[in-house]
Amino acid sequence: MIAPAGPSLLLAIQFAVDKTVLPGRADFRRWAKAALMADVTATLRIVGEAEGRQLNRAYRGKDYATNVLTFEYGPDPESGALTGDIVLCAPVVAREAAEQGIAPAAHYAHLTVHGLLHLQGWDHETGPEDAVAMEAVEGFIMRRMGYPDPYENERRQ
């Protein structure tokens, strides 16, 4: 008997900044697959500060660049795959990694997982219970990939 293949991922990756200082496409794909719970068709775009700020202002009304934005478009009418865009802002990710004393790759991994979970319906802003649940799933996925749980220190306090 052949086991089912599991959810599928169709991921386009766009670099709007110098990609020589960023993790590679294979890294982003691996991190995205680790968070996959449903079929997903998405674009992951890594942007600079100006584009990150413009998008955050236009879609969230916040006039600053943020680390990750997820745009959910719902299921594709033909394939049923969940569709959307995930935007990572490279300067913000680098700055936060330095401030938190973590490897940039670990932070990129976390934010890729975070964005994929949002695309699949997880939401930490709908209430404290949802935030705790989403953070627990993120922590599990990160540990499974060999990275530290990004929320472990917050839980100890």
Beta strands, then each sheet from edge to edge (+ up, - down):
strand 1: 9-15
strand 2: 40-47
strand 3: 68-75
strand 4: 82-89
sheet 1: 1+ 2+ 4+ 3-
end
